[in-house]
């Protein structure tokens, strides 16, 4: 497995972007990769199915998202995009490559106080959701559960399929 890291930050902006140089680098990496490539950035992709196209998105700008997805379409060895920023667990599937998770992973400091572990096997890669376990950290996480009028758990936790899933493997049934 190969891990690729891209800086999506934009100084003074809450959303992210990717440069042409970064996308060219990823495209070249994907063209020569002899194994699966997990790609990590800070901002999640813009969700075309659930959000109007706007540069006010909280994730990657729509144009950057389109260019990133196009790179994934060209390079089958690119098998997943993993980001944070939103402090929630969510997976977006794009019709161009529905088997690829464009995932957001919750944070350890707020409810649910979790992180993702990637288990690499000969036959595939899994994302496994892990929760913090020390009493002080759990107590803080539980305090943050009440944020946003108590709606934070619904936002942050996500579905089970947003937390634990097969990233890449031969016997994957994609939705």
PyMOL commands that set and color helices and strands:
alter all, ss='L'
color gray80, all
select helices_A, chain A and resi 20-32+62-74+135-144+148-150+152-157+160-163
alter helices_A, ss='H'
color red, helices_A
select strands_A, chain A and resi 2-5+37-40+78-83+90-94+97-104+114-121+124-131+165-169
alter strands_A, ss='S'
color yellow, strands_A
deselect
rebuild
show_as cartoon
